Structures are given as structure tokens and as C-alpha cells.
Amino acid sequence: MEKLKNSKIIHNFLSLASVQVLNYLLPLITLPYLMRVVGVSNFGLISFAQAIMQYFILFTDYGFNLIATRDISKARKDEKRVSAIFCSVMAAKLILLVISFAILVVLIIVVPKFKQDALLYLFTFGMVVGNVLFPTWFFQGIEEMKVISLLNVFSKIIFTVGIFIIVKKPSDFLNVAILNSLGFMLIGVLSIIIVFSKYNVKLTIPKRHEVINQMKEGWDIFLSNMFSSLYTTSNTVILGFLASNEIVGYFSAADKIIKACSSVISPIIQAVYPHISIIIERSKEEALLFIRKIGFWITIVIGAGCLILLFGSPVILPIFAGNNYDHSIVLIQIMSFLPLIIGWANILGILTLINFGYQKELSRIYIYSSLFSIITTIILVPLYKEVGTAINVTLIEAIVTAAMYYVLKKKGINIISGKIINMKEVVNK
């Protein structure tokens, strides 16, 4: 039975890994082309618009990607309960989508920076619509990541091919937003059809208290995600207001490469998260030992990749992307160990703190770290622009990760040794 479970986790990891690799690999294939055709300035503008949409995606995701995944995982054998969870979560997300669009319209009317490129922001908003429709949390909950893989592969291939066909000159930068949004919405619609046709989910009118309950359950995760965005997504946004689109383009190029290298972490976490939520019901110590094993391999593999980024980027990047990216090399080197730090943060935060019931503690870490990041952002970004932004991202991520380790140690959970020192408090949770 244990071998079968491990086989399922590995299968889900490989499925999700292929998604994450394509999410960043295919755009990296188009990246040099886009930089050359639309220009660094327009590329920076596109990146800024996408960064703004990440706020709306975070808002509409709320805390569902973790809480709903957990609920679906526990109720997967009860089709009636799964249908109720699915419909209540989708109803909540659609309400948040309408609010998001209203906020975007107000921004376009009121803020000059948004008004002068209104079509770009409206076209890019399709990313939010598609993300709402695509129930990643559902497929993670039933541990059927293959569906996610196939849909994303289909979407990314169409986007990549489309870029080379219809983006031919600088004024075609709007087509990039249209293609990207169409890809998101296409897989969103297809995934909904699959959910109802293949997995016996029934469309029901969600009860008001179920929708409210989903919102309450996801609140702490939502706060964590929103505050964490202050030192992730917000860096690009703040840089966009303080520097030229060209500078944003250089930082975005480096940021995308770092994210591409970090992309292997997400499928690991997503694949093992529902499995750990089941193990923890049986034995918290067994779950912690499993988390420790995941952490060991992430440290070894991702750590080696970080060293390659640090020492190899001056040689590899010009060969891969040409001299247009020379200014991005120092930014990559500054952020070179971010993938490992992010890997540790996912292990400590998502796999351990959330699964052990310490969502509020995690939320407080993000709140305090985000408030501190406001100070560092005010100091570093205006003074050093893209270099200050890269330093700021790395510094705050390191502080967050250290804070997570401190909280767990204080709770009697030693992630390094894989032992629970204060079992009484952990059991009570």
C-alpha cells in the first residue's frame, strides 16, 4: 500500500512538474523574441500589467488553493459532499471576480498610468477570469494532476505558437495580452467541462452558510498570500511606478528566470500536500518525518541549481538570450539563492505550519514581514531601482523563512531532526 501511495505522489509530482516547467520554459523560448520585437519598454509594460493582475489572482484565489484542496481530499469518497464544496468555492470565487473587475475599472478611470493603457489592462484581466474558472484545487484534492498537466501543455503550446505568428512589430504588444488571456480562459472552460463530465460533480445552488464558511476557513491563508505579495508582486509594481518600463523589463527578465528555476518546487509541494494532510490524521510524527525527507532532497537539488545561477549566469545567459539581457545578469546573481529559500519557506509554511494547524501564526509572519518590507522597499527601490528591488526580494524572503523556522521551533517542532518535542501542544492543535 505504501508503495502505491509513493507511486501516486511521484506520478502527481511529475505531472505538476511538467506544468511548471512549461509555464516558464515556453515563455522563456518566446522571451528573447518578444524583447526584440516589442522592445524592452513594451515588455516592461506587459510585465507591469501582469504583476497588477497577480493581485486580482491572489484576491480571487483567496485561501481556496490550500483549504479547498484539503477539504476535497478528505471528502473525495463522498460525491455529494465534493459537489457541495466545489459549487460553494466556485460561487465565492465568482463573487470575488466581479469585485476585482469593478476595482480594475475604477483604477482605469482614476489613475492616469492605467488610463493611458486601458486596453492592455482589460485584455490582461482575462488571466484572472481563466484562473477563477480553472479549479486547480479540485484536481489537487482528488490527486489527479495529469488533467492539469494536459490542459496547461495545450494552452502554453497555443500561446507560444501564436506569439510567433501574430506578434511582428512593437505595436503588437497588445496581442501578447490577448493570447495569454485566451490561453487562461480556454483551459478554464475545458477544466469545468471535465469536472462535471468525468468526476460526477453535480451542479447545485450552494447554501449561503457554506459559501461564508469557505471564506472564513480561507481568511488566514488569504491574509498570508496578500501580505506576502507586498514583497513579491509589489516589487515589480512599485518599480513600475518609480522607474521606466525598460528598467522594469530588465528586472522582469531576471525575475522570470529565477521563477523558472523555482518552478520545480511548486509541483513537489502540491503533490505531497494532500498526502501529508491524510498522514497527519494518523500520526503527526510520521508526517513530520515525511516532510523532513522532502526537505532534504529539495536542499540538495535546488541548492546545486542555485550555485549554477550564481556562477554560470554570466556565461549562460548571453548564449541563451543574447546581449539584450546583459543588465539582468547581476540581478540574477543577487537573487540566485531565492529558489532554495523559497523551497525552505514552502516546506516550513505550507507543508508544516498549515498542516499542523498554525495558519494564524503563518499569517502573522507574513503580516510583520510585509510591514518590515515596506521600510526596506522605501529605502532600497527609490535609491537603487532594479538592483534595490532584487536585494529587497531576497532579503525579505530570507527573513520570512527564518521566522517560520523560529515559530516551529518555539512550538516544539524540530524540522531538521524530524522530532516533535512538545507533543502535548501539537496534539491539542
C-alpha positions as CSV (number, residue, x, y, z in Angstrom):
1,M,0.0,0.0,0.0
2,E,2.9,2.3,0.9
3,K,4.5,1.7,-2.5
4,L,1.2,2.5,-4.2
5,K,1.0,5.8,-2.3
6,N,4.6,6.7,-3.1
7,S,3.9,5.9,-6.8
8,K,0.9,8.2,-6.8
9,I,2.9,11.1,-5.3
10,I,5.7,10.6,-7.8
11,H,3.2,10.5,-10.7
12,N,1.5,13.7,-9.4
13,F,4.8,15.4,-8.9
14,L,5.9,14.5,-12.5
15,S,2.6,15.7,-13.8
16,L,2.8,19.0,-11.9
17,A,6.5,19.4,-12.7
18,S,5.7,19.3,-16.4
19,V,3.2,22.0,-15.9
20,Q,5.6,24.3,-14.0
21,V,8.4,23.7,-16.4
22,L,6.2,24.5,-19.4
23,N,4.8,27.5,-17.6
24,Y,8.2,29.1,-17.5
25,L,10.2,27.2,-20.3
26,L,7.8,28.1,-23.1
27,P,7.7,31.8,-22.1
28,L,11.5,31.7,-21.9
29,I,11.5,30.5,-25.5
30,T,9.4,33.5,-26.5
31,L,11.1,35.9,-24.2
32,P,14.1,36.8,-26.5
33,Y,11.7,37.1,-29.4
34,L,9.4,39.4,-27.5
35,M,12.2,41.6,-26.2
36,R,13.5,42.0,-29.7
37,V,10.1,42.6,-31.5
38,V,8.1,44.6,-29.0
39,G,11.1,46.2,-27.4
40,V,12.3,46.3,-23.8
41,S,9.9,49.2,-22.9
42,N,6.8,47.4,-24.1
43,F,8.0,44.2,-22.5
44,G,8.3,46.0,-19.2
45,L,4.8,47.4,-19.6
46,I,3.4,43.9,-20.3
47,S,5.2,42.6,-17.2
48,F,3.8,45.5,-15.1
49,A,0.2,44.7,-16.3
50,Q,0.7,41.0,-15.4
51,A,2.0,42.0,-12.0
52,I,-1.1,44.0,-11.4
53,M,-3.3,41.0,-12.4
54,Q,-1.4,38.9,-9.8
55,Y,-3.1,41.0,-7.1
56,F,-6.5,40.1,-8.5
57,I,-5.5,36.4,-8.9
58,L,-4.4,36.4,-5.3
59,F,-7.7,38.0,-4.3
60,T,-9.9,35.5,-6.2
61,D,-7.7,32.5,-5.1
62,Y,-8.4,33.7,-1.6
63,G,-7.3,30.7,0.6
64,F,-9.0,28.1,-1.6
65,N,-6.0,26.6,-3.2
66,L,-5.0,25.1,0.2
67,I,-8.2,25.0,2.2
68,A,-10.4,23.7,-0.6
69,T,-7.7,21.2,-1.6
70,R,-7.7,19.8,1.9
71,D,-11.5,19.6,2.1
72,I,-11.8,17.9,-1.3
73,S,-9.0,15.5,-0.3
74,K,-10.8,14.5,2.9
75,A,-14.3,14.2,1.3
76,R,-13.2,12.6,-2.0
77,K,-15.2,9.4,-1.4
78,D,-18.4,11.4,-0.7
79,E,-19.7,12.6,-4.1
80,K,-22.4,14.7,-2.6
81,R,-20.0,16.5,-0.3
82,V,-17.5,17.0,-3.0
83,S,-20.2,18.6,-5.2
84,A,-21.2,20.9,-2.3
85,I,-17.6,22.0,-1.7
86,F,-16.9,22.6,-5.4
87,C,-20.0,24.7,-6.0
88,S,-19.6,26.8,-2.8
89,V,-16.0,27.5,-3.6
90,M,-16.7,28.5,-7.3
91,A,-19.6,30.7,-6.1
92,A,-17.2,32.5,-3.7
93,K,-14.6,32.9,-6.4
94,L,-17.1,34.3,-8.9
95,I,-18.2,36.9,-6.4
96,L,-14.6,37.9,-5.9
97,L,-14.1,38.1,-9.7
98,V,-16.9,40.6,-10.1
99,I,-15.4,42.7,-7.3
100,S,-12.0,42.5,-8.9
101,F,-13.3,43.7,-12.3
102,A,-15.1,46.6,-10.6
103,I,-11.8,47.6,-8.9
104,L,-9.9,47.5,-12.2
105,V,-12.5,49.7,-13.9
106,V,-12.1,52.3,-11.2
107,L,-8.3,52.2,-11.5
108,I,-8.6,52.8,-15.3
109,I,-10.9,55.7,-14.7
110,V,-9.0,57.3,-11.8
111,V,-5.3,56.5,-12.3
112,P,-3.5,58.1,-15.4
113,K,-1.0,55.3,-15.6
114,F,-3.8,52.8,-16.1
115,K,-6.0,55.0,-18.2
116,Q,-3.4,55.6,-20.9
117,D,-3.0,51.8,-21.5
118,A,-6.6,50.8,-20.6
119,L,-6.9,48.2,-23.3
120,L,-3.8,46.4,-22.1
121,Y,-5.2,46.0,-18.6
122,L,-8.6,45.0,-19.8
123,F,-7.1,42.3,-22.1
124,T,-4.7,41.1,-19.4
125,F,-7.7,40.7,-17.0
126,G,-8.6,37.5,-18.9
127,M,-5.8,35.8,-16.9
128,V,-7.9,36.4,-13.8
129,V,-11.1,35.1,-15.4
130,G,-9.3,31.9,-16.6
131,N,-7.7,31.4,-13.2
132,V,-11.1,31.5,-11.5
133,L,-12.5,29.0,-13.9
134,F,-9.6,26.6,-13.6
135,P,-10.2,24.6,-10.3
136,T,-6.6,23.5,-9.7
137,W,-7.5,23.0,-6.1
138,F,-10.1,20.4,-7.1
139,F,-7.7,18.3,-9.1
140,Q,-5.1,18.5,-6.4
141,G,-7.6,17.4,-3.8
142,I,-8.5,14.2,-5.8
143,E,-4.8,13.8,-6.7
144,E,-5.5,13.9,-10.4
145,M,-2.7,16.2,-11.5
146,K,-2.5,14.7,-15.0
147,V,-5.5,16.7,-16.1
148,I,-3.8,19.9,-15.0
149,S,-0.7,18.9,-16.9
150,L,-2.5,18.2,-20.2
151,L,-4.6,21.3,-20.1
152,N,-1.6,23.6,-19.4
153,V,0.5,21.9,-22.0
154,F,-2.2,22.6,-24.6
155,S,-2.6,26.2,-23.5
156,K,1.1,27.0,-23.4
157,I,1.8,25.5,-26.8
158,I,-1.0,27.5,-28.4
159,F,0.3,30.7,-26.7
160,T,3.9,30.1,-27.9
161,V,2.9,29.3,-31.5
162,G,0.6,32.3,-31.5
163,I,3.3,34.7,-30.4
164,F,5.5,33.8,-33.3
165,I,2.6,34.1,-35.8
166,I,0.8,37.4,-34.7
167,V,3.4,39.4,-32.9
168,K,5.5,41.0,-35.6
169,K,6.1,44.7,-34.5
170,P,6.2,46.8,-31.4
171,S,2.5,47.9,-31.7
172,D,1.5,44.2,-31.5
173,F,2.3,44.1,-27.7
174,L,-1.5,44.1,-27.1
175,N,-1.7,40.7,-28.9
176,V,0.6,39.2,-26.2
177,A,-2.0,40.1,-23.6
178,I,-4.9,38.8,-25.7
179,L,-3.1,35.4,-26.4
180,N,-2.1,35.0,-22.8
181,S,-5.7,35.7,-21.6
182,L,-7.3,33.4,-24.2
183,G,-5.0,30.6,-23.1
184,F,-6.0,31.0,-19.4
185,M,-9.7,31.2,-20.3
186,L,-9.6,28.2,-22.7
187,I,-8.2,25.8,-20.2
188,G,-10.6,27.2,-17.6
189,V,-13.6,26.4,-19.6
190,L,-12.3,22.9,-20.6
191,S,-11.5,22.1,-17.0
192,I,-15.0,22.9,-15.9
193,I,-16.4,20.6,-18.6
194,I,-14.1,17.8,-17.4
195,V,-15.1,18.3,-13.7
196,F,-18.8,17.8,-14.5
197,S,-18.5,15.2,-17.1
198,K,-15.7,12.9,-15.8
199,Y,-15.8,13.2,-12.0
200,N,-19.5,13.1,-11.3
201,V,-19.7,16.6,-9.7
202,K,-23.2,17.9,-9.7
203,L,-24.1,21.5,-10.3
204,T,-26.1,22.7,-7.2
205,I,-27.0,26.0,-5.8
206,P,-24.6,26.5,-2.9
207,K,-26.1,27.3,0.5
208,R,-25.2,30.7,1.8
209,H,-23.6,29.4,5.0
210,E,-21.4,27.0,3.0
211,V,-20.0,29.9,0.9
212,I,-19.5,32.0,4.1
213,N,-17.8,29.1,5.8
214,Q,-15.3,28.7,2.9
215,M,-14.5,32.4,3.1
216,K,-13.9,32.1,6.9
217,E,-11.7,29.0,6.5
218,G,-9.6,30.6,3.9
219,W,-9.2,34.0,5.6
220,D,-5.9,33.4,7.3
221,I,-4.4,31.9,4.1
222,F,-5.7,34.9,2.2
223,L,-4.1,37.3,4.6
224,S,-0.8,35.4,4.3
225,N,-0.9,35.4,0.5
226,M,-1.9,39.1,0.3
227,F,0.8,40.3,2.7
228,S,3.4,38.0,1.0
229,S,2.6,39.8,-2.2
230,L,3.9,43.0,-0.7
231,Y,7.5,41.7,-1.1
232,T,6.9,39.6,-4.2
233,T,4.5,41.0,-6.8
234,S,4.6,44.5,-5.2
235,N,8.3,44.9,-6.0
236,T,7.5,44.9,-9.8
237,V,4.6,47.2,-9.3
238,I,6.5,49.7,-7.2
239,L,9.4,49.6,-9.6
240,G,7.0,50.3,-12.4
241,F,5.8,53.5,-10.7
242,L,9.4,54.7,-9.9
243,A,11.4,53.6,-12.9
244,S,11.0,53.4,-16.7
245,N,9.3,50.5,-18.5
246,E,12.8,49.5,-19.8
247,I,14.1,49.1,-16.2
248,V,11.0,47.0,-15.3
249,G,11.8,44.9,-18.4
250,Y,15.3,44.1,-17.2
251,F,14.1,43.2,-13.8
252,S,11.2,41.1,-15.1
253,A,13.6,39.1,-17.4
254,A,15.8,38.2,-14.4
255,D,12.7,37.6,-12.2
256,K,11.2,35.2,-14.8
257,I,14.5,33.2,-14.9
258,I,14.6,32.9,-11.1
259,K,10.9,31.8,-11.1
260,A,11.7,29.3,-13.8
261,C,14.3,27.7,-11.6
262,S,12.0,27.8,-8.6
263,S,9.2,26.2,-10.6
264,V,10.2,22.7,-9.7
265,I,9.3,23.4,-6.0
266,S,5.6,24.1,-6.6
267,P,4.8,20.6,-8.0
268,I,6.6,18.9,-5.2
269,I,4.6,20.9,-2.6
270,Q,1.3,20.5,-4.4
271,A,1.8,16.8,-4.9
272,V,2.6,15.9,-1.3
273,Y,0.4,18.5,0.4
274,P,-2.9,16.4,0.2
275,H,-0.9,13.3,1.1
276,I,0.5,14.9,4.2
277,S,-2.9,16.1,5.3
278,I,-4.0,12.5,5.3
279,I,-0.9,11.2,7.1
280,I,-1.2,13.8,9.8
281,E,-4.6,12.4,10.7
282,R,-2.9,9.1,11.5
283,S,0.4,10.3,13.0
284,K,1.9,13.8,13.3
285,E,5.4,12.4,13.9
286,E,5.1,10.2,10.7
287,A,4.0,13.3,8.8
288,L,7.0,15.3,10.1
289,L,9.5,12.6,9.1
290,F,8.0,12.6,5.6
291,I,8.3,16.4,5.5
292,R,11.9,16.2,6.6
293,K,12.7,13.7,3.8
294,I,11.2,16.1,1.2
295,G,13.2,19.0,2.7
296,F,16.5,17.1,2.5
297,W,16.1,16.4,-1.3
298,I,14.9,19.9,-2.0
299,T,18.0,21.3,-0.3
300,I,20.4,19.1,-2.2
301,V,18.9,19.5,-5.7
302,I,17.8,23.2,-5.5
303,G,21.0,24.2,-3.8
304,A,23.0,22.8,-6.6
305,G,20.9,24.8,-9.1
306,C,21.4,28.0,-7.1
307,L,25.2,27.6,-7.4
308,I,24.8,27.3,-11.2
309,L,22.8,30.5,-11.2
310,L,25.4,32.4,-9.2
311,F,28.5,31.4,-11.1
312,G,27.1,30.3,-14.5
313,S,24.7,33.1,-15.4
314,P,27.4,35.5,-16.9
315,V,28.3,32.7,-19.4
316,I,24.9,31.0,-19.9
317,L,22.6,34.0,-20.2
318,P,24.3,35.8,-23.2
319,I,24.4,32.5,-25.1
320,F,20.8,31.7,-24.3
321,A,19.2,35.2,-24.7
322,G,21.8,37.5,-26.4
323,N,23.4,40.7,-25.2
324,N,20.0,42.4,-24.6
325,Y,19.9,40.6,-21.2
326,D,23.4,41.7,-20.0
327,H,22.0,44.1,-17.5
328,S,19.9,41.3,-16.0
329,I,23.0,39.2,-15.1
330,V,23.8,41.0,-11.8
331,L,20.1,40.8,-10.8
332,I,20.1,37.0,-11.4
333,Q,23.2,36.7,-9.2
334,I,21.7,38.8,-6.4
335,M,18.6,36.5,-6.4
336,S,20.4,33.3,-7.2
337,F,19.6,31.6,-3.9
338,L,16.0,32.6,-3.9
339,P,14.8,29.2,-5.3
340,L,16.3,27.4,-2.2
341,I,15.0,30.0,0.2
342,I,11.5,29.7,-1.4
343,G,11.8,25.9,-1.2
344,W,12.5,26.0,2.6
345,A,9.6,28.5,3.0
346,N,7.2,26.2,1.3
347,I,8.3,23.2,3.5
348,L,8.1,25.2,6.7
349,G,5.0,27.2,5.9
350,I,2.7,25.2,3.7
351,L,3.7,21.6,4.5
352,T,4.3,22.1,8.2
353,L,2.7,25.2,9.7
354,I,-0.6,24.9,7.8
355,N,-0.9,21.1,8.1
356,F,-0.2,21.3,11.8
357,G,-2.9,23.9,12.3
358,Y,-0.8,27.1,12.7
359,Q,-2.4,29.1,9.9
360,K,-2.7,32.2,12.2
361,E,0.9,32.1,13.2
362,L,1.9,31.9,9.5
363,S,-0.4,34.8,8.7
364,R,1.3,36.9,11.4
365,I,4.7,36.1,10.0
366,Y,3.6,37.4,6.6
367,I,2.0,40.5,8.1
368,Y,5.0,41.5,10.2
369,S,7.5,40.7,7.4
370,S,5.4,42.7,4.9
371,L,5.3,45.7,7.2
372,F,9.0,45.5,7.5
373,S,9.3,45.1,3.7
374,I,7.6,48.5,3.4
375,I,10.5,50.1,5.2
376,T,13.1,48.3,3.1
377,T,11.2,49.0,-0.1
378,I,11.1,52.7,0.6
379,I,14.8,52.7,1.2
380,L,16.1,50.3,-1.5
381,V,13.9,50.7,-4.5
382,P,14.0,54.5,-5.0
383,L,17.7,54.6,-4.4
384,Y,18.9,51.6,-6.3
385,K,15.9,50.8,-8.6
386,E,16.1,47.3,-10.1
387,V,19.2,46.4,-8.0
388,G,17.5,47.5,-4.8
389,T,14.4,45.6,-5.9
390,A,16.4,42.4,-6.3
391,I,18.1,42.8,-2.9
392,N,14.8,43.6,-1.3
393,V,13.1,40.4,-2.6
394,T,16.0,38.2,-1.4
395,L,16.3,39.9,2.0
396,I,12.6,39.6,2.9
397,E,12.2,36.0,1.7
398,A,15.1,35.1,3.9
399,I,13.6,36.9,6.9
400,V,10.2,35.1,6.3
401,T,11.8,31.7,6.1
402,A,13.8,32.3,9.3
403,A,10.7,33.4,11.1
404,M,8.9,30.2,10.1
405,Y,11.7,28.1,11.5
406,Y,11.7,30.1,14.7
407,V,7.9,29.7,15.2
408,L,8.0,25.9,14.6
409,K,11.0,25.5,17.0
410,K,9.1,27.5,19.6
411,K,6.1,25.2,19.1
412,G,8.3,22.2,19.8
413,I,8.5,21.0,16.1
414,N,12.1,20.4,15.0
415,I,12.0,20.2,11.2
416,I,15.7,19.3,10.9
417,S,15.7,16.3,13.3
418,G,12.1,15.4,12.4
419,K,11.1,15.2,16.0
420,I,8.2,16.8,18.0
421,I,9.5,18.0,21.3
422,N,6.2,19.4,22.7
423,M,3.8,16.7,21.7
424,K,1.0,17.9,24.0
425,E,0.6,21.3,22.3
426,V,0.8,19.8,18.8
427,V,-1.8,17.2,19.6
428,N,-4.1,19.8,21.0
429,K,-3.9,21.7,17.7
